[in-house]
Amino acid sequence: MTEELPNIRIPTVASMREASPYIRLHRGETFVVYFDGDQINGAVLDGLVQDLILLRGLGIKLVVVHGARDQINSRLQDSNIEQEFVGNLRITRIDALPHVKDAVSSVRIELEARLSQAALDVPGRGSALTVAGGNFIIARPAGVVNGVDLHFTGIVRRIDRAAIERRLNDGEIVLISPLGYSPTGEVFNLNSLDLATSVAIELRAAKMILMMESPGLVDRDNIVVRELNPRDAREFVAANQVGGLFLDSAIRACQLGVNRVHLVDQTVDGVLLAELFTRDGAGTLVSNTPFEQFRLATIEDVGGVLALIEPLEQEGILVKRSREKLEIEIGHFSVLLREDTVIACGALYPFPNAIGELACIAVHPDYRRHGFGNIVLQALERRARDAGLEEVFVLTTHASHWFQQNGFLRADIQGLPIERQAMYNFQRNSLVLRKRL
């Protein structure tokens, strides 16, 4: 008796392969995820909770900060309490404070219940995951803003970073609600977006993910802007008159130590995974990491490239290139800059029959182990695809495992273009790896 083989979904396999380098890159990093209370009532909450559990299962240290504006509005309206705001800050009078605490508590309880259920649904290890809370946030009164006393609306005074990190290191998801406590026992209503930003800055988070009601930043032509640095983000606001508080928070976070801030559409099921584990993402990235500074090299970059590759040449990892040879071939190189300094490079040499060679990928020692090699490799692959190439290959003596982790497969010398076979150095005995684009 034979059994019918399961139908393997090839796109799913391809997606897993695409996600693989990001899984390794994100493991052990701290992410802060923010969403407001309206997400609790949304149709995609179940998927979001499952994705949060998945992120934690992949080894990401996860802090979730939630808002409760819709729930607070509803309770105050039901109690016939006037709702007053100064800008984006609610005036929290003494009669409103119990309703604020009740609304925030209800959202938190619902989230804890959903996270606990999702964790238990994970085969084998679900019961080991717990959700942590505590008095992590010390607050003080916001005081008088524009001549108006905000009463029990507060701002963050201090975050107990050590306590949060202990919980994260124990494998727990830390859930933070928009309430802060004073040393004298008072409770303050906090702006949840400002709270999330403050937490991400204090923890020096690798990423802050802000879930909003649009697919990222959309310009006047209704096109989603995929990447911005803080300077360009400010110019984008001035030119398009959009972005608002979310973009302000992203800029502030980047300026104060958060590596990357992602703005994504909270109404899209699976948007977290699409943004974090695919090459093109699903929203807008605001970052100090110089994606936008990855460019074709010019003759002025020769000195910076030589400074990167000469130590590797001395170790026998890269083939020796003279300055004259590099000057001739500099048009094949691309460089990654930070503050006008070349911190990584790589080259693409096209051959006939829609195939190209990736070579001389190097990263400054200070920036290794931070994913810059992956950034260079992915950018070179994009350049190859844009040039109409269908396949790339590399020759390596030391980095074969890294290339294989990024989708390259072992190949024979006979598979190289004829011109490249003629230049193969049998003394180096480099391994050949190829990848379809």
C-alpha positions as CSV (number, residue, x, y, z in Angstrom):
1,M,0.0,0.0,0.0
2,T,1.3,3.4,-0.9
3,E,0.5,6.8,0.5
4,E,0.2,9.9,-1.5
5,L,3.0,12.3,-0.8
6,P,2.0,15.7,0.7
7,N,1.8,18.6,-1.6
8,I,4.9,20.7,-0.8
9,R,4.2,24.4,-1.2
10,I,7.3,25.7,-3.0
11,P,6.6,29.4,-2.2
12,T,6.7,28.5,1.5
13,V,10.0,26.8,1.1
14,A,11.3,29.9,-0.8
15,S,10.0,32.2,1.9
16,M,11.8,30.2,4.6
17,R,15.1,30.4,2.7
18,E,14.7,34.1,2.3
19,A,14.0,34.5,6.0
20,S,16.9,32.4,7.1
21,P,19.6,35.1,7.2
22,Y,17.2,37.4,9.1
23,I,16.4,34.8,11.7
24,R,20.1,34.4,12.5
25,L,20.6,38.2,12.4
26,H,17.7,38.9,14.8
27,R,18.4,36.1,17.3
28,G,19.3,37.6,20.7
29,E,18.3,41.1,19.8
30,T,15.8,43.2,21.7
31,F,12.7,44.4,19.8
32,V,10.1,46.8,21.1
33,V,6.7,46.4,19.5
34,Y,4.0,49.1,19.9
35,F,0.3,49.1,19.0
36,D,-2.6,51.2,20.4
37,G,-5.8,49.9,22.0
38,D,-7.8,49.8,18.8
39,Q,-5.6,46.8,17.7
40,I,-7.2,44.8,20.6
41,N,-10.6,45.0,18.8
42,G,-9.1,44.4,15.4
43,A,-9.6,41.3,13.2
44,V,-5.9,40.6,13.0
45,L,-5.2,40.4,16.7
46,D,-5.1,36.6,16.8
47,G,-2.5,36.6,14.0
48,L,-0.5,39.4,15.7
49,V,-0.3,37.5,18.9
50,Q,0.8,34.3,17.1
51,D,3.5,36.3,15.4
52,L,4.7,37.7,18.7
53,I,5.0,34.2,20.1
54,L,6.9,33.2,16.9
55,L,9.3,36.1,17.3
56,R,10.1,35.0,20.9
57,G,10.5,31.4,19.8
58,L,13.1,32.6,17.3
59,G,15.2,33.9,20.1
60,I,14.2,37.6,19.9
61,K,13.9,39.4,23.2
62,L,10.5,41.0,23.0
63,V,9.0,44.0,24.7
64,V,5.4,44.8,23.9
65,V,4.0,48.2,24.7
66,H,0.3,48.8,24.2
67,G,-2.0,51.7,24.3
68,A,-5.7,52.0,25.4
69,R,-7.0,55.2,23.9
70,D,-10.2,53.7,22.4
71,Q,-11.0,51.9,25.6
72,I,-10.4,55.0,27.7
73,N,-12.6,57.1,25.4
74,S,-15.4,54.5,25.7
75,R,-15.4,54.4,29.5
76,L,-15.2,58.2,29.9
77,Q,-18.1,58.6,27.4
78,D,-20.2,56.0,29.2
79,S,-19.6,57.9,32.5
80,N,-20.4,61.3,30.9
81,I,-16.9,62.6,31.7
82,E,-15.7,65.3,29.4
83,Q,-12.6,64.4,27.4
84,E,-10.0,67.1,27.1
85,F,-6.7,67.2,25.3
86,V,-3.7,69.5,24.9
87,G,-2.2,68.5,21.6
88,N,-2.0,64.8,21.8
89,L,-1.9,64.6,25.6
90,R,-5.1,63.8,27.5
91,I,-6.0,65.9,30.6
92,T,-6.5,63.2,33.2
93,R,-8.5,64.7,36.1
94,I,-9.0,62.8,39.4
95,D,-12.5,61.7,38.4
96,A,-11.2,60.2,35.1
97,L,-8.2,58.4,36.6
98,P,-10.2,55.3,37.9
99,H,-11.6,54.8,34.4
100,V,-8.2,55.1,32.8
101,K,-6.8,52.5,35.1
102,D,-9.8,50.2,34.4
103,A,-9.4,50.6,30.7
104,V,-5.6,50.0,30.7
105,S,-6.1,46.9,33.0
106,S,-8.7,45.4,30.7
107,V,-6.5,45.7,27.7
108,R,-3.5,44.3,29.5
109,I,-5.6,41.3,30.8
110,E,-6.9,40.6,27.3
111,L,-3.4,40.7,25.9
112,E,-2.0,38.4,28.6
113,A,-4.8,35.9,28.0
114,R,-4.3,35.9,24.2
115,L,-0.5,35.6,24.6
116,S,-0.8,32.8,27.1
117,Q,-3.3,30.9,24.8
118,A,-1.0,31.3,21.8
119,A,2.0,30.1,23.8
120,L,0.2,27.0,24.9
121,D,-0.7,26.3,21.3
122,V,3.0,25.9,20.5
123,P,3.7,22.2,20.4
124,G,6.2,20.9,23.0
125,R,7.4,24.2,24.6
126,G,4.4,26.5,24.8
127,S,3.9,26.2,28.5
128,A,7.5,27.4,29.2
129,L,6.7,30.9,27.9
130,T,5.4,33.5,30.3
131,V,4.4,37.2,30.1
132,A,6.1,39.5,32.6
133,G,4.9,42.8,34.0
134,G,5.9,45.0,36.9
135,N,6.4,48.5,38.1
136,F,9.1,49.1,35.5
137,I,8.1,52.7,34.7
138,I,8.7,55.5,37.2
139,A,6.7,58.6,36.2
140,R,6.2,62.2,37.2
141,P,3.4,64.7,36.4
142,A,3.5,66.2,33.0
143,G,2.6,69.5,34.7
144,V,1.3,72.5,33.0
145,V,1.5,72.5,29.1
146,N,0.5,75.6,27.2
147,G,-1.0,77.0,30.3
148,V,-3.1,73.9,31.1
149,D,-2.6,71.6,34.1
150,L,-2.7,68.0,32.9
151,H,-3.3,66.7,36.4
152,F,-2.7,62.9,36.4
153,T,-1.2,62.7,33.0
154,G,2.4,61.9,33.4
155,I,5.7,61.5,31.6
156,V,8.4,59.0,32.0
157,R,11.0,59.8,34.7
158,R,12.9,56.6,34.8
159,I,12.8,53.1,33.4
160,D,14.0,50.1,35.4
161,R,16.2,48.7,32.6
162,A,17.9,46.1,34.7
163,A,14.5,44.6,35.8
164,I,13.3,44.4,32.2
165,E,16.5,42.9,31.0
166,R,16.4,40.2,33.7
167,R,12.9,39.2,32.5
168,L,14.0,39.2,28.9
169,N,17.1,37.1,29.7
170,D,14.8,34.6,31.4
171,G,13.0,34.1,28.2
172,E,9.8,36.1,29.1
173,I,7.9,38.5,26.9
174,V,7.7,41.8,28.8
175,L,4.3,43.6,28.5
176,I,4.3,47.3,29.4
177,S,1.1,49.2,29.9
178,P,0.7,53.0,29.7
179,L,0.7,53.6,33.4
180,G,3.5,55.0,35.5
181,Y,4.1,55.1,39.2
182,S,5.6,57.8,41.4
183,P,7.8,57.1,44.4
184,T,5.0,58.4,46.6
185,G,2.5,55.9,45.2
186,E,0.6,58.0,42.6
187,V,-0.5,56.5,39.3
188,F,-0.1,58.5,36.1
189,N,-1.7,58.1,32.7
190,L,1.1,58.0,30.1
191,N,1.1,58.6,26.3
192,S,1.7,55.1,25.0
193,L,3.7,56.0,21.9
194,D,6.0,58.2,23.9
195,L,6.4,55.4,26.4
196,A,7.3,52.8,23.7
197,T,9.9,55.2,22.3
198,S,11.4,55.9,25.8
199,V,11.6,52.1,26.5
200,A,13.3,51.4,23.2
201,I,15.8,54.1,23.8
202,E,16.5,53.0,27.4
203,L,17.0,49.4,26.3
204,R,19.1,50.4,23.3
205,A,16.7,48.2,21.3
206,A,17.9,46.9,17.9
207,K,14.4,47.6,16.5
208,M,11.3,49.4,17.4
209,I,8.2,48.4,15.4
210,L,5.4,51.0,15.4
211,M,2.0,49.6,14.2
212,M,-0.1,52.3,12.6
213,E,-3.1,52.7,10.4
214,S,-1.3,53.1,7.1
215,P,1.3,51.0,5.2
216,G,4.1,53.1,6.3
217,L,4.9,56.6,5.1
218,V,3.0,57.5,1.9
219,D,4.1,60.4,-0.2
220,R,2.0,62.8,-2.3
221,D,2.0,60.3,-5.1
222,N,0.5,57.6,-2.8
223,I,3.8,55.6,-2.9
224,V,5.2,54.0,0.2
225,V,8.6,55.3,1.1
226,R,10.7,52.2,2.0
227,E,13.8,53.7,3.7
228,L,14.7,57.0,5.3
229,N,17.4,58.3,7.6
230,P,16.5,60.8,10.3
231,R,17.6,63.8,8.2
232,D,15.6,62.7,5.1
233,A,12.6,61.8,7.4
234,R,12.4,65.4,8.6
235,E,12.6,66.7,5.0
236,F,9.9,64.2,4.0
237,V,7.6,65.6,6.7
238,A,8.2,69.2,5.4
239,A,7.6,68.2,1.8
240,N,4.6,65.9,2.3
241,Q,3.0,67.1,5.5
242,V,2.5,63.5,6.7
243,G,4.1,61.3,9.2
244,G,3.0,63.0,12.4
245,L,3.7,61.6,15.8
246,F,4.9,58.2,14.5
247,L,7.6,59.7,12.4
248,D,8.6,62.1,15.2
249,S,9.0,59.1,17.5
250,A,11.0,57.2,14.9
251,I,13.4,60.1,14.4
252,R,13.8,60.6,18.1
253,A,14.5,56.9,18.7
254,C,17.1,56.8,15.9
255,Q,18.9,59.9,17.2
256,L,19.1,58.4,20.7
257,G,20.4,55.0,20.0
258,V,17.8,52.7,18.5
259,N,19.2,51.1,15.4
260,R,16.1,50.8,13.3
261,V,12.4,51.9,13.5
262,H,9.8,50.1,11.3
263,L,6.5,51.8,10.6
264,V,4.0,49.1,9.5
265,D,0.2,48.7,8.8
266,Q,-1.5,47.2,11.8
267,T,-4.5,46.1,9.7
268,V,-2.5,43.6,7.6
269,D,-2.2,40.1,8.9
270,G,1.4,38.9,9.2
271,V,2.8,42.4,8.6
272,L,5.4,41.9,11.4
273,L,6.9,38.8,9.7
274,A,6.8,40.4,6.2
275,E,8.7,43.4,7.5
276,L,11.3,41.6,9.5
277,F,11.9,38.5,7.5
278,T,11.7,39.5,3.8
279,R,14.1,41.3,1.6
280,D,11.8,44.1,0.6
281,G,9.9,44.5,3.9
282,A,6.3,45.7,4.2
283,G,6.5,49.2,5.6
284,T,8.8,52.1,6.1
285,L,12.2,51.8,7.7
286,V,13.8,54.8,9.5
287,S,17.4,54.0,10.3
288,N,20.9,55.3,10.9
289,T,22.2,52.2,9.3
290,P,23.2,53.5,5.9
291,F,21.1,51.6,3.4
292,E,20.8,54.7,1.3
293,Q,24.5,55.1,1.3
294,F,25.2,51.8,-0.4
295,R,26.3,53.0,-3.8
296,L,28.6,52.3,-6.7
297,A,32.2,53.1,-5.9
298,T,34.2,55.9,-7.5
299,I,37.9,56.5,-7.8
300,E,37.8,58.5,-4.6
301,D,36.8,55.3,-2.7
302,V,39.9,53.4,-3.7
303,G,41.7,54.3,-0.5
304,G,38.8,53.2,1.7
305,V,38.4,49.9,-0.2
306,L,42.1,49.2,0.1
307,A,42.0,49.8,3.9
308,L,39.3,47.1,4.1
309,I,40.7,44.5,1.9
310,E,44.5,44.7,2.5
311,P,44.3,43.0,6.0
312,L,42.2,40.2,4.4
313,E,44.7,39.9,1.6
314,Q,47.5,39.5,4.1
315,E,45.6,36.7,5.8
316,G,45.1,35.0,2.4
317,I,41.3,35.4,2.6
318,L,41.2,37.6,-0.5
319,V,43.3,37.6,-3.7
320,K,45.9,40.4,-3.7
321,R,44.9,43.5,-5.7
322,S,47.3,46.2,-6.5
323,R,46.2,49.8,-6.2
324,E,46.5,50.1,-10.0
325,K,44.3,47.1,-10.6
326,L,41.7,48.3,-8.1
327,E,41.6,51.7,-9.8
328,I,40.9,50.0,-13.1
329,E,38.2,47.8,-11.7
330,I,36.6,50.3,-9.3
331,G,33.6,50.5,-11.5
332,H,32.6,47.0,-10.5
333,F,32.7,47.8,-6.8
334,S,30.0,49.1,-4.5
335,V,30.7,50.6,-1.1
336,L,28.7,51.0,2.2
337,L,29.3,54.3,3.9
338,R,28.8,55.5,7.4
339,E,29.6,59.2,8.0
340,D,31.5,59.2,4.7
341,T,33.7,56.3,5.8
342,V,33.8,53.1,3.8
343,I,32.8,50.3,6.2
344,A,32.0,47.6,3.7
345,C,32.5,46.8,0.1
346,G,31.8,44.2,-2.6
347,A,32.2,43.8,-6.3
348,L,30.0,42.4,-9.2
349,Y,31.6,41.2,-12.4
350,P,29.2,40.3,-15.1
351,F,29.8,37.5,-17.6
352,P,28.0,36.4,-20.7
353,N,24.9,34.1,-20.5
354,A,23.3,36.2,-17.6
355,I,25.8,35.1,-14.9
356,G,27.9,37.3,-12.7
357,E,30.7,36.9,-10.1
358,L,30.4,38.4,-6.6
359,A,33.8,39.1,-5.2
360,C,35.8,41.0,-2.6
361,I,33.0,41.2,0.0
362,A,34.7,42.8,3.1
363,V,33.4,44.5,6.3
364,H,35.4,46.7,8.7
365,P,36.2,44.8,11.9
366,D,34.2,47.3,14.0
367,Y,31.1,46.5,12.1
368,R,31.3,42.7,11.8
369,R,28.7,40.6,13.6
370,H,26.1,43.3,13.0
371,G,24.6,42.1,9.7
372,F,26.6,44.5,7.4
373,G,27.9,41.6,5.4
374,N,24.4,40.4,4.7
375,I,23.4,44.0,3.7
376,V,26.3,44.1,1.1
377,L,25.5,40.6,-0.2
378,Q,21.7,41.4,-0.6
379,A,22.4,44.7,-2.3
380,L,24.9,43.1,-4.7
381,E,22.3,40.5,-5.6
382,R,19.7,43.2,-6.2
383,R,22.2,44.9,-8.5
384,A,22.7,41.7,-10.3
385,R,19.0,41.2,-10.8
386,D,18.6,44.8,-12.0
387,A,21.3,44.2,-14.5
388,G,19.4,41.2,-15.9
389,L,21.6,38.5,-14.5
390,E,19.9,35.3,-13.5
391,E,22.7,33.6,-11.5
392,V,25.7,34.6,-9.5
393,F,28.7,32.7,-8.3
394,V,31.5,33.2,-5.8
395,L,35.0,31.7,-5.2
396,T,36.0,31.5,-1.6
397,T,38.5,29.8,0.7
398,H,37.1,30.9,4.0
399,A,33.5,31.9,3.8
400,S,31.8,28.9,2.2
401,H,29.5,28.3,5.2
402,W,28.3,31.9,5.2
403,F,27.5,31.8,1.5
404,Q,25.7,28.5,1.9
405,Q,23.6,30.0,4.7
406,N,22.6,32.7,2.3
407,G,21.3,30.3,-0.4
408,F,24.5,29.5,-2.4
409,L,25.1,25.9,-3.5
410,R,28.4,24.1,-4.1
411,A,29.3,23.8,-7.7
412,D,32.2,22.5,-10.0
413,I,34.8,24.6,-11.7
414,Q,33.4,23.4,-15.0
415,G,30.2,25.3,-14.3
416,L,32.0,28.6,-14.3
417,P,32.1,30.8,-17.5
418,I,34.9,29.8,-19.8
419,E,36.7,33.1,-19.2
420,R,36.6,32.6,-15.5
421,Q,37.8,29.0,-15.7
422,A,40.9,30.2,-17.5
423,M,41.7,32.5,-14.5
424,Y,41.1,29.9,-11.8
425,N,44.0,29.7,-9.4
426,F,44.5,26.0,-8.6
427,Q,47.0,26.8,-5.8
428,R,44.3,28.7,-3.9
429,N,41.9,25.8,-4.5
430,S,38.9,28.1,-3.9
431,L,35.5,26.5,-3.5
432,V,32.9,27.4,-6.1
433,L,29.3,28.3,-5.0
434,R,26.4,29.4,-7.2
435,K,23.0,30.9,-6.6
436,R,20.0,31.4,-8.8
437,L,18.5,34.9,-8.4
